[in-house]
Amino acid sequence: MGTYRADYAWPRIKVILEFDGRGKYYDYRPTAEALLLERRRETALMDLGWRVVRLTWADLERPDLVAARLAAAFEAAA
């Protein structure tokens, strides 16, 4: 598996909040490689029981949407 860093997490209920920005997929390695590594990482975390909520920075302009998605993840984790 490995050690992973999340943008934000609620460890007690195993919910992770991830912000997907352009840099994550384009700035550090070839995009195809970045996508594959990110998918493997997310799969490993889900296999350990984590729920991952993915947001873009533009989503923050819709706090109602963010709140609803997090509330759904919290409820599913309970």
GISULDA-V711412 format. One record per pair of residues at least 12 apart in sequence whose ideal C-beta (glycine too) atoms are under 7 Angstrom apart, sorted by sequence separation. I is the first residue (numbers start at 1). J is the second residue. D is the distance in Angstrom with one decimal. If there is no record, write none. Layout:
i = <I:I>
j = <J:J>
d = <D:D>
This chain:
i = <6:7:53:53:53:51:51:51:16:16:18:20:14:18:20:14:15:16:17:18:19:20:21:4:14:16:15:17:19:4:2:1:15:15:13:15:14:13:13>
j = <18:19:69:70:73:73:76:77:45:50:52:54:49:53:55:50:51:52:53:54:55:56:57:41:51:53:53:55:57:45:44:44:73:74:74:77:77:77:78>
d = <6.5:5.0:5.4:6.1:5.0:4.9:6.2:5.5:6.6:5.5:5.9:5.5:5.1:7.0:7.0:4.6:5.0:4.9:5.2:5.0:5.7:5.4:6.0:5.7:6.4:7.0:6.7:6.8:6.4:6.3:6.9:5.1:4.9:6.3:6.4:5.4:6.0:4.3:6.9>
